[in-house]
Amino acid sequence: MESSNSENEIFSVIQSINRACVKGAGFDELADGLADDFTAYLPGFSQCVRGKEVNLRMYKDFCSQAKFNTFTESDRHIDIFGDIAVVNYRYESQWKYQASSFDETGHEIAVFNRKNGHWQMLWRAIMPGNRKVVGTASGRPTDACPADNIRSQCLALMANSPACELTTIDADGFPHTTAMNNLRDKNLYPDLVDLFNGQNNNFIIYMSTSNQSDKMARMRANPKVSVYFCDAPRFHSLMLGGEIEIITDQPLKNKIWQNGWTMYYPNGPQGPEYGVIKLTPTLAKGWSCTGEFELNPSGEQGG
């Protein structure tokens, strides 16, 4: 009987937090259920937030921007070891942020401490499982965000992004970021899909730019660059870093050349203006629905 009462008291703290998020109100009333040194990890263990007051402000601020339509708990498991309890449960939620709506499932783990006969949450971590975008203002197709293959997610992001951002460094060490056509977009450049599929490094990028441009001059002086892909409605981004190679192989430049590019390079694929650059990334990191990640571009996923 005592164990059952303790379990109900413990889980009521979790439910109170979740209900406050759904209502978007009542956060000040949660204080008694949290320890003063309460620590929370954001999804994917991407960041640690310490202190009861800081966490309450974070919940209040986030829920003022995000609207939770539903949040349900199931499959709860509570293990009590004297004055310490560990909780694990599954959640399902429907929520909206800015112009995007999401269906999400996942798990939460929480640790409680009993002090003076009263249970308080000491620690919690939310671990998203799947997040599906069910509506966006852009009207783009929606699909699930699986938690088990970050590499595949990143390659799909590269294959479906019409543009990417190239950052170069000038002589004074300042970054310059430029929007670039993404030649890996399978919808815009279907004839180049085989070119990228045949590479040893799956994250290799070719881009086209003028040999006479300022960014080409910067890359000749300092080949270190980054290329950034982002799908904001899905909370998914990828940054690739490495050194640029300026392509001089004319047959390869001819293969990459696209109809209509004479508007950029009037003298055609063999003209002096037409430039092709290649990034074989040595660094790949970003953010997905499960949190921050880092990959080895030429190998298996890393930490």
C-alpha positions as MATLAB code, in Angstrom:
seq = 'MESSNSENEIFSVIQSINRACVKGAGFDELADGLADDFTAYLPGFSQCVRGKEVNLRMYKDFCSQAKFNTFTESDRHIDIFGDIAVVNYRYESQWKYQASSFDETGHEIAVFNRKNGHWQMLWRAIMPGNRKVVGTASGRPTDACPADNIRSQCLALMANSPACELTTIDADGFPHTTAMNNLRDKNLYPDLVDLFNGQNNNFIIYMSTSNQSDKMARMRANPKVSVYFCDAPRFHSLMLGGEIEIITDQPLKNKIWQNGWTMYYPNGPQGPEYGVIKLTPTLAKGWSCTGEFELNPSGEQGG';
ca = [
       0.000    0.000    0.000;
       2.810    2.403    0.888;
       4.585    1.577   -2.374;
       1.410    2.240   -4.355;
       0.897    5.594   -2.641;
       4.500    6.559   -3.349;
       4.193    5.592   -7.014;
       1.041    7.680   -7.399;
       2.655   10.680   -5.710;
       5.773   10.368   -7.860;
       3.911   10.064  -11.149;
       1.573   12.926  -10.250;
       4.596   15.266  -10.339;
       5.381   14.163  -13.895;
       1.754   14.506  -14.954;
       1.558   17.981  -13.439;
       4.492   19.126  -15.582;
       2.982   17.605  -18.711;
      -0.467   19.079  -18.023;
       1.041   22.526  -17.454;
       2.716   22.251  -20.850;
      -0.588   21.348  -22.503;
      -2.429   24.210  -20.758;
       0.459   26.644  -21.170;
      -0.117   27.751  -17.583;
       0.401   26.711  -13.980;
       4.178   26.465  -14.022;
       4.639   28.277  -10.695;
       2.560   25.548   -9.047;
       5.135   22.937  -10.029;
       7.827   24.260   -7.688;
       6.991   21.981   -4.731;
       7.503   18.875   -6.858;
      11.031   19.833   -7.957;
      14.215   19.764   -5.893;
      16.131   23.037   -5.631;
      19.023   21.521   -7.607;
      16.699   19.852  -10.138;
      18.572   19.010  -13.366;
      16.998   18.411  -16.770;
      18.574   17.223  -19.997;
      17.101   18.514  -23.238;
      16.111   15.998  -25.950;
      19.005   13.862  -27.084;
      21.088   14.918  -24.054;
      22.059   17.980  -26.099;
      22.168   20.367  -23.137;
      21.974   20.234  -19.370;
      19.810   22.763  -17.488;
      20.466   23.001  -13.742;
      18.316   24.562  -11.027;
      14.598   24.553  -10.283;
      13.927   28.201  -11.109;
      15.888   28.070  -14.370;
      13.985   24.993  -15.517;
      10.601   26.468  -14.614;
      11.403   29.586  -16.659;
      12.502   27.378  -19.556;
       9.260   25.359  -19.473;
       7.176   28.512  -19.295;
       9.028   30.191  -22.139;
       8.978   27.157  -24.441;
       5.279   26.504  -23.860;
       4.509   30.138  -24.637;
       5.870   29.453  -28.143;
       4.826   25.827  -28.638;
       1.219   24.668  -28.371;
       0.622   21.118  -27.112;
      -2.707   19.713  -28.227;
      -2.248   16.359  -26.466;
       0.312   14.680  -24.237;
      -0.406   11.157  -22.969;
       1.669    8.833  -20.805;
       1.726    5.031  -20.910;
       3.812    1.973  -19.953;
       5.057    3.545  -16.753;
       7.630    1.739  -14.633;
       8.656    2.977  -11.194;
      11.436    1.374   -9.163;
      11.837    2.535   -5.565;
      15.069    2.016   -3.627;
      14.508    3.445   -0.162;
      14.326    7.216   -0.641;
      15.323    7.105   -4.326;
      12.943    6.297   -7.190;
      13.554    5.860  -10.924;
      10.695    6.388  -13.376;
      10.500    5.376  -17.016;
       7.433    5.874  -19.206;
       6.416    6.252  -22.835;
       4.755    9.400  -24.151;
       2.795   10.428  -27.233;
       2.225   14.083  -28.064;
       0.768   16.328  -30.729;
       2.134   19.839  -30.750;
       2.690   22.879  -32.936;
       5.619   25.244  -33.184;
       5.472   28.298  -35.436;
       3.956   27.048  -38.723;
       4.657   23.326  -38.254;
       2.676   20.593  -36.507;
       4.195   17.405  -35.092;
       3.231   13.946  -33.911;
       5.923   12.680  -31.534;
       6.587    9.587  -29.463;
       9.397    8.878  -27.042;
      10.431    8.031  -23.503;
      11.244    9.971  -20.374;
      13.438    8.873  -17.485;
      13.219   10.713  -14.161;
      14.871   10.324  -10.783;
      13.113   11.281   -7.530;
      14.294   11.747   -3.953;
      12.119   11.499   -0.840;
      12.897   14.194    1.707;
      10.860   14.679    4.883;
       8.279   12.256    3.537;
       7.792   14.227    0.305;
       8.891   13.069   -3.168;
      10.670   15.601   -5.415;
      12.077   15.235   -8.893;
      15.877   15.456   -8.963;
      16.666   14.679  -12.602;
      14.896   14.082  -15.893;
      15.788   13.331  -19.491;
      13.465   13.267  -22.510;
      14.426   10.883  -25.306;
      12.375   11.389  -28.481;
      11.760    8.283  -30.531;
       9.958    9.368  -33.701;
       8.808   12.810  -34.714;
       6.539   13.147  -37.730;
       5.819   16.496  -39.344;
       2.093   16.432  -40.069;
       1.719   19.956  -41.435;
       3.877   22.873  -42.555;
       3.186   26.312  -43.993;
       5.388   25.478  -46.983;
       3.215   22.564  -48.061;
       6.277   20.363  -48.558;
       5.877   16.598  -48.194;
       6.091   15.360  -44.643;
       7.683   12.179  -43.376;
       8.859   10.569  -40.189;
      12.069   11.516  -38.467;
      13.486    8.135  -37.411;
      15.740    8.030  -34.403;
      17.867    5.075  -35.444;
      19.795    6.233  -38.540;
      21.159    9.783  -38.445;
      23.380    9.111  -41.465;
      20.393    8.235  -43.665;
      18.528   11.305  -42.426;
      21.452   13.538  -43.379;
      21.841   12.039  -46.839;
      18.101   12.496  -47.400;
      18.377   16.116  -46.288;
      21.157   16.709  -48.818;
      19.179   14.973  -51.567;
      16.070   17.099  -51.019;
      17.451   20.593  -50.335;
      17.382   22.969  -53.303;
      20.039   25.196  -51.740;
      22.858   25.089  -49.219;
      25.037   27.737  -47.575;
      28.780   27.919  -48.245;
      30.950   29.742  -45.703;
      34.450   30.914  -46.653;
      37.045   32.854  -44.645;
      38.608   36.144  -45.755;
      42.153   37.397  -45.173;
      41.136   39.000  -41.868;
      39.591   35.781  -40.555;
      35.968   36.838  -41.003;
      33.404   34.373  -42.384;
      31.380   35.036  -45.534;
      28.272   32.934  -46.144;
      26.695   32.550  -49.580;
      23.633   30.644  -50.742;
      24.551   28.044  -53.368;
      22.592   25.790  -55.704;
      22.692   22.296  -54.206;
      23.771   19.987  -56.997;
      22.906   17.001  -54.792;
      19.175   17.815  -54.999;
      17.831   14.751  -56.786;
      14.744   16.608  -57.977;
      16.571   19.556  -59.543;
      19.630   17.659  -60.819;
      18.553   14.044  -61.466;
      21.360   13.555  -64.002;
      23.966   14.080  -61.251;
      22.628   11.465  -58.812;
      24.981    8.768  -60.130;
      27.946   11.117  -59.783;
      27.424   11.396  -56.040;
      26.442    7.758  -55.564;
      29.779    6.668  -56.976;
      31.909    8.442  -54.349;
      33.814    6.764  -51.525;
      32.679    9.510  -49.140;
      28.875    9.672  -49.219;
      28.905   13.319  -48.145;
      31.041   14.695  -50.993;
      29.690   17.909  -52.514;
      30.326   19.502  -55.885;
      29.317   23.125  -56.399;
      29.596   25.567  -59.253;
      30.763   29.158  -58.937;
      32.526   31.763  -61.012;
      36.309   31.537  -61.166;
      36.267   35.321  -60.983;
      34.166   35.591  -57.832;
      35.339   36.921  -54.484;
      34.532   33.629  -52.772;
      36.727   31.730  -55.229;
      39.578   34.110  -54.401;
      38.996   33.478  -50.700;
      39.036   29.711  -51.208;
      42.283   29.888  -53.175;
      43.853   31.738  -50.249;
      42.218   29.599  -47.553;
      40.529   26.354  -48.647;
      38.896   25.748  -45.243;
      35.095   26.014  -45.618;
      31.818   24.775  -44.236;
      28.600   23.903  -46.047;
      25.272   24.026  -44.214;
      21.965   22.300  -44.960;
      18.802   23.009  -43.000;
      15.196   21.869  -42.896;
      13.776   24.164  -40.226;
      10.252   22.661  -39.959;
      11.786   19.282  -39.131;
      14.387   20.733  -36.738;
      17.093   19.121  -38.875;
      20.418   20.661  -39.848;
      23.782   19.433  -41.100;
      27.122   21.248  -41.218;
      29.954   19.772  -43.265;
      33.495   21.070  -42.862;
      36.762   20.506  -44.695;
      39.018   21.891  -47.393;
      37.840   22.815  -50.880;
      39.400   21.352  -53.997;
      39.173   23.463  -57.168;
      38.373   21.098  -60.043;
      40.482   21.374  -63.197;
      39.404   18.059  -64.760;
      37.556   19.252  -67.869;
      35.595   16.014  -68.546;
      34.284   16.159  -64.976;
      33.363   19.833  -65.378;
      31.574   18.956  -68.610;
      29.618   16.221  -66.818;
      28.463   18.639  -64.127;
      27.520   21.386  -66.600;
      23.761   22.040  -66.835;
      21.612   23.422  -69.636;
      20.893   27.091  -69.037;
      24.115   27.834  -67.179;
      25.286   30.151  -69.935;
      23.313   32.846  -68.092;
      26.031   32.547  -65.422;
      28.950   31.482  -67.614;
      28.521   33.015  -71.094;
      31.441   31.113  -72.645;
      30.098   27.675  -71.747;
      31.670   24.759  -69.895;
      35.148   25.430  -71.274;
      35.035   29.168  -70.671;
      37.249   30.961  -68.133;
      34.336   31.916  -65.869;
      33.006   28.412  -65.190;
      34.358   26.976  -61.965;
      33.623   23.763  -60.087;
      34.639   23.104  -56.506;
      34.583   19.903  -54.470;
      34.304   19.381  -50.724;
      35.292   16.020  -49.275;
      34.186   16.721  -45.708;
      36.205   15.640  -42.713;
      33.621   16.929  -40.245;
      29.846   16.399  -40.128;
      27.688   17.598  -37.261;
      24.272   19.076  -36.705;
      20.869   18.684  -35.110;
      18.055   16.213  -35.702;
      14.767   15.377  -34.032;
      16.718   13.376  -31.451;
      19.181   16.148  -30.608;
      22.750   17.086  -31.456;
      24.914   14.628  -33.396;
      28.338   14.250  -34.961;
      29.272   11.824  -37.747;
      32.413   10.537  -39.371;
      31.611   11.425  -43.021;
      33.700    8.558  -44.397;
      32.828    5.988  -41.739;
      30.303    4.992  -39.123;
      28.383    7.328  -36.867;
      30.463    8.835  -34.066;
      29.753   10.529  -30.814;
];
